[in-house]
Amino acid sequence: MSFAPQELEAAALALSRTKRAELARRLIESLDDEDLISAAWKDEAQERVDSFRNGSVESVSAEDVLREARAVAAP
């Protein structure tokens, strides 16, 4: 059975707020390729670890980060 996009939209908008939110979540999830996303994050994490280990990025202590953030946020 096939529905026109306008019919699907009308039916979806007739749902309760909770049901629309669930439908939206499921539709968005259907667009994601979990394996592709997981692989991309794994690659990104490995690149960051490699950069740290080979010294191409400098680490910053949590205290320094928080001190700078507080200084920027202070009026």
ABEGO torsion letter per residue (X at the ends): XBBBAAAAAAAAAABBAAAAAAAAAAAAAAABBAAAAAAAAAAAAAAAAAAAAAGABBBBBAAAAAAAAAAAABX
